[in-house]
Amino acid sequence: MPEVAAKTRSIDPRVATAIAHWAPRFVSNGVLLADFEEVTAGIERWEDWCRAWCERGKVHEALGREALAQGYKLTAGEHLVRAAMYYHFAKFVFVHDQKQMRDAHLRSVECYQLALPLMRPTGERVSIPFEGKTLYGILRRPVGATGRSPVLIMAPGLDSTKEELHAYAEPFLARGVAILAIDGPGQGEAEYEIPICGDYERAARAVCDWVEKRADLDAAKIAMWGVSLGGYYAPRATAYEKRIKACIALSGPFEWKEIWGALPALTREAFRARSHCASEADALKNAATLSMKEAAAKIACPIFIVTGREDRLVPASHAERLAESVSGPVELLIVEDGGHNANNRPYRYRSRTADWLAGQLELPRI
């Protein structure tokens, strides 16, 4: 025991923070528990985080490419999706080394894109015009879908990307809802050119415009979903973009600046980098623009809000405040033993929110 304690004390506090805050998220979103334990056990310095996860990602990527070469497409897709998750978690808050981070990110995007035609249902990489630039997304329609499908726009959080939303998307696809996972301003592929913005409705407007031009999507049945900081982006967009008919918000802040000082240093630095700010003071100014104070009352469509009572990143009180402030129908689910996004208890809300949304979009109960 003394040797274990000594080793624990020698670990970089940033590594310890990443393990403590995000272990349930990694495992519930596609990282095998044994891999998580083995990879993190070998990391003592934060500087080694990205490299270690990339090395394990290469194992799964190689398995995927081997299966693909042998003609086992379904198996190849499974391995490649997993590899994409590992490369993503290599880069997720590794903003101090932009080259290493971006290299890992490109590998995540590449593996996931290679897996798209191998998935069930298959996926399509799409490009969405946005204020002279481009937002990239992943569109997947339910197996056997014909005609126009209702669609759920999925917004990642501060350190997640469209690729990480794979596991979150599955319950909605199974219930007949198409999903459009996007990298919005400051997220994923957009983070290098487009900074984080408090008025995420700008991105939602562009996405809804794009949906209206698709012959296979039902623009009269658009919903929006967001996780963590995306749990702010989704209701914020819904407040102003009235083509969104229902909203799901997971563990989003009501006022981002209110919890700034309590956030892990890695999170604050990621926000600074993805806000394209030179200093933390400037980042805090941008954080103040992420507010539901004026927007919440403008939400008139049904909204389902999820939070964990034991969330150490975004207190459950923020979800309660949002639920009290909206003007439309609201359902609030507080997972009493849940952490951030209740990722330690995904079975408590993932299927339930998918059932709720299917009902809002008038899909048959299955």
Secondary structure, 3 states (H helix, E strand, C coil): CHHHHHHHHHCCHHHHHHHHHHHHHHHHCCCCHHHHHHHHHCCCCHHHHHHHHHHHHHHHHHHHHHHHHCCCHHHHHHHHHHHHHHHHHHHCCCCCCHHHHHHHHHHHHHHHHHHHHHCCCCEEEEEEEECCEEEEEEEECCCCCCCCEEEEEEECCCCCCHHHHHHHHHHHHHCCCEEEEECCCCCHHHCCCCCCCCCCHHHHHHHHHHHHCCCCEEEEEEEEEEECCHHHHHHHHHHHCCCEEEEEEECCCCEHHHHHHHCCHHHHHHHHHHCCCCCHHHHHHHHCCCECCCCHHHCCCCEEEEEECCCCCCCHHHHHHHHHHCCCCEEEEEECCCCHHHCCCHHHCHHHHHHHHHHHCCCCCC
